[in-house]
Amino acid sequence: MSVNLFTTAATVQATCERGLAPYLAAELTACGFPPRREHKTGVEFVATLSDCARLCLQSRVAYSFLYQLLNFRANNADELYRAAAKYPWEDALLPDVEITLTTRVQNDSITDTRYPTLKLKDAIVDRLRQAHGRRPNSNGDKNGAVVHLNWQDDQAWIFLNAAGQKLSDRGYRKIPGRAPVRETLAAAIVQATGYDGSQPLIIPMGGSGALAIEAALIARRAAPGLLRDNYGFKHLKNFSPDDYRQWRKDLAKAKTEAVAPIILGDIDEEAVRAAQQNAKTAGVDGCLKFYTGDFRETPFIGESGGGIIIVNPPYDERMGADAALYKSIGDWLKQKCKGNTAYVFTGNKELAKKIGLRAERRFEFFNAQIDCRLLKFSLY
Ligand SMILES: C[S@@+](CC[C@H](N)C(=O)[O-])C[C@H]1O[C@@H](n2cnc3c(N)ncnc32)[C@H](O)[C@@H]1O
């Protein structure tokens, strides 16, 4: 009898960018899935494929949810083929599915990682051809079912990637702007500040809007995954369109509308236009106010205090970052922002010293491999 993976619990690896695992662990715990193990770029827990599908819609910081099908020993590609070909792929994949294979390989017998990918593809295709009498298509676009192989030394794991395309691709950032932070990182930064929608929020170097848009989604308790409609799990055997519609409906109900003002400013007119367009695509333009100009002239809503300010200044020369800019941020925070809590997100530690304020707390993050810090300043 075939197994329905949507109702069968298995080990799941939730993956994320380096630095975000504690946020992911907290998120999964809040959703009722306490992690079994936390590592640098993800957490391990136990769930069904239905749970993974719902988490794809809900998670703000995960990259993907990898549902484990197999764990075996393989010393070379032939052993990998044999173990993978034994798996009943007809229980996991729909007959006419498009498959993308992704691999992470570190094995001495392999010099070209395309080879194990090919062997895994052969194993799946051979098995499906036997079961259905026809072969599925494979390509690299991740728009159908995505199978992931992790092969480290003699240990191999094979997963179904429930997300398909990475979950940071929410679908709202049609215009990326210059030096954007990824949506998942933006969500974690906002979460690190403790923002919940009840405080005024000012983002004076907002660029194309990821921080402000993620903040608005958090404030409205809106599930970020509702913004897109294609996921890997939709291409798997036993996927139920009715269940999927119901999950989306349930998550859409959770929205609240009462949000304190969120202001996004930027000196670059084009960036503000991009942010406006992106916020509209995300359906949160109604909760944001936009402003074009220097950060020191941000129409300030925080004079009575209690607000949160997140500044993400440029951090390399190419983007106009210099000591004077960082010093002026410090001066502005000291002189104009009393009573609020400010956060500066930067990948330049030397320039960060020029702010001239003592950080009360430092949160570690990575932005595209750059070691970054979110510095907290309580402005009494
Ligand atoms: C690192 S980018 C911010 C990226 C943004 N978090 C995003 O996801 O798109 C820095 C931004 O600061 C803006 N900027 C630079 N100097 C500024 C100033 N004096 N006042 C306001 N914005 C400024 C730049 O135009 C740029 O969009």
The ligand as a MOL file (V3000), in Angstrom:
LIG
                    3D

  0  0  0     0  0            999 V3000
M  V30 BEGIN CTAB
M  V30 COUNTS 27 29 0 0 0
M  V30 BEGIN ATOM
M  V30 1 C 22.0080 49.8000 2.1780 0
M  V30 2 S 20.8110 50.7400 1.3230 0 CHG=1
M  V30 3 C 19.2860 50.3080 2.1320 0
M  V30 4 C 18.6890 49.0870 1.5190 0
M  V30 5 C 17.3150 48.7380 2.0190 0
M  V30 6 N 17.3430 48.2020 3.3700 0
M  V30 7 C 16.6590 47.7570 1.0520 0
M  V30 8 O 16.3760 46.5940 1.4250 0
M  V30 9 O 16.4440 48.1290 -0.1110 0 CHG=-1
M  V30 10 C 21.1120 52.3730 1.9010 0
M  V30 11 C 20.0970 53.3970 1.4300 0
M  V30 12 O 20.4050 54.6480 2.0670 0
M  V30 13 C 20.0490 55.6880 1.1860 0
M  V30 14 N 20.7420 56.9330 1.6410 0
M  V30 15 C 22.0530 57.2380 1.5420 0
M  V30 16 N 22.3050 58.4330 2.1110 0
M  V30 17 C 21.1330 58.8930 2.5930 0
M  V30 18 C 20.7340 60.0670 3.3100 0
M  V30 19 N 21.6320 61.0120 3.6140 0
M  V30 20 N 19.4460 60.2000 3.6780 0
M  V30 21 C 18.5330 59.2420 3.3530 0
M  V30 22 N 18.8420 58.1060 2.6620 0
M  V30 23 C 20.1200 57.9370 2.3020 0
M  V30 24 C 20.4760 55.1640 -0.1740 0
M  V30 25 O 19.7950 55.8240 -1.2160 0
M  V30 26 C 20.1260 53.6680 -0.0650 0
M  V30 27 O 18.8550 53.3890 -0.6100 0
M  V30 END ATOM
M  V30 BEGIN BOND
M  V30 1 1 1 2
M  V30 2 1 2 3
M  V30 3 1 2 10
M  V30 4 1 3 4
M  V30 5 1 4 5
M  V30 6 1 5 6
M  V30 7 1 5 7
M  V30 8 2 7 8
M  V30 9 1 7 9
M  V30 10 1 10 11
M  V30 11 1 11 12
M  V30 12 1 11 26
M  V30 13 1 12 13
M  V30 14 1 13 14
M  V30 15 1 13 24
M  V30 16 1 14 15
M  V30 17 1 14 23
M  V30 18 2 15 16
M  V30 19 1 16 17
M  V30 20 1 17 18
M  V30 21 2 17 23
M  V30 22 1 18 19
M  V30 23 2 18 20
M  V30 24 1 20 21
M  V30 25 2 21 22
M  V30 26 1 22 23
M  V30 27 1 24 25
M  V30 28 1 24 26
M  V30 29 1 26 27
M  V30 END BOND
M  V30 END CTAB
M  END
